[in-house]
Amino acid sequence: MTCIKNTTRGCCFSTDANGEAEARNCPGCHKLEVFDWMADLPNPLADNQIFEIQFKNTRKGYYWNNTGLALKAGDIVAVEASPGHDIGIVTLSGELVAKQMKRTGFNPQGVEFKKIYRKAKPYDIEKWQEAISLEHSTMIRSRQIAADLHLNMKIGDVEYQGDKLKAIFYYIADERVDFRELIKVLAEQFRIRVEMRQIGARQEAGRIGGIAACGRELCCSTWINNFSSVTIGAARHQEISLNPQKLAGQCGKLKCCLNYELDSYIDARRAFPRLNGPLEAMDGSYHLVKSDIFRKIMWFSPDAQSTAVMIPLTTERVRQIVAMNRRGEKVDRMEDAALIAAQQQVPAEPEIKNVVGEESITRFDTSRGGRNRGGRNNRNGGNRRGGNSGRGNRDGEAKSRENAGGNNHTAHPEQMQKPNDKSEQRPTARPELAENDDRSRGSNNNRRGGSSRSGNHNGNRGPRRSRPGGNSGSGNTNPGGSHGGEQA
């Protein structure tokens, strides 16, 4: 069973086991969704038979359940329309419907509510899906027709009725538009009854939806029903930068959120003194640069066009200076003792110590069995790549000098040597060949230690094999050897 989600209607379409079309409500997919916090009350105050029905996007209506159907939030119902019927989703029921009417400004007095016919049947759902599938192509085609008729308008959305007998065309226009010819063309083109409904830029943004600059969904598509006018004075009261690109929302108008905290700013500003000019001091005039409204602090600068030097003053101190200036007096210094004392009493912030740097980054580079990077090749005076070059060779020469000059003979000469040549992983029966091979490679004997190249070559990690007598092929460094000891 495949489920197709439709966010404009807030439901999912699928087929049941018999292959018939069905639809179910998807909580969280509705625009202007309302949480019914009175739905689980045991005994409601009154049996209200008026239900709130939601259609495409933000269009809602109130309908009368005259047949006494057992309805709850999320049910898909067929309601009365003109002409025919429409399909919608029940979003509110009970006592909360009356409160919602009051909040949205809907007056039920003298209004004849339309009726709820029945719960939607599979045939109704199938026809509803067909109507929804025609909306996008109809909107594109209607825009082309409006452009051909040279009408200064923008068709932003099309909503088909559940029975495909009627469609509502939502449009935006800056001026009055004569669309009588457009209605005739649309009715002939799509074989439907056409209703043109003009909306504003904010209503269009609410119907389409989106993510605002704050990272949340647009307020006009989540909870705002009545749009109040927003003026640039709201930004001035809050001392916001008058940048049109930052103050405008996705609809191109001023953001609705500019009015959210405007009353708090206006109330707080009543405690600020009125300034008719700059403050006069002995060292010059000081101009108001900015204000912290809720902290009641005002910043003054000697240059009205620069904020390089700003002196903070409380509103009480500003009143004192204004009173002195009216008497023709000037203050000695633009300072506020109360503000300075308050800043000195602020406890110092705790010092943050970086304990990560206390550990050495080389603490894991410890020697393991004498094979550390600094001394793995120095035990026998060998170098990894060259037997007679580098630090390993110099260490080998020093050891040879110590063994030869001090006559420090050992009882186990095989422990003083280590075969370092990778080619001597196995002993050979003809050591003279190995000696000739070393000479052909350009090896030179140790001048003082008397060892051949094979003795100073990088020691491999194979088994240590040597002869007590020592020869040039085995690389014996024992002073008692046949070559190394005599040359030393």
Buried (B, 14 or more C-beta within 10 A) or exposed (E): EEEEEBEBBBBBBBBEEEEEBBBEBBEEBBBBBBEBEBBEEEEEEEEBBBBBBBBBBBBBBBBBBEEEBEBEBBBBBBBBBEEBBBBBBBBBBBBBBBEBBEEEEBEEEEEEBBEBBEBBBBEBBBBBBEBBEBBEEBBEBBBEBBEEBEBEBBBBBBBBBBBBBBBBBBBBBEEEBEBEEBBEBBEEEBEBBBBBEBBEBBBBBBBBBEEBEEEEBBBBBBEBBEBEEBEEEBBEBBEEEEEEEEBEBBBEBBBBBBBEEBEEBEEBBEEBBEBEEBBBBEEEBBBBBBBEBEEBBBBBBBEEEEEEEBBBBBBEBBEBBBEBBEEEEBBEEBBBEEBEEEEEEEEEEEEEEEEEEEEEEEEEEEEEEEEEEEEBBBBBBBBBEBBBEBEBBBBBBEBBBEBBEEEEEEEEBBEBBBBBBEBBEEBEEEBEEBBEBBBEEEBEBBEBBBBBBBBBBBBBEEEEEBBEEBBBBBBBBBBBBBBBBEBB
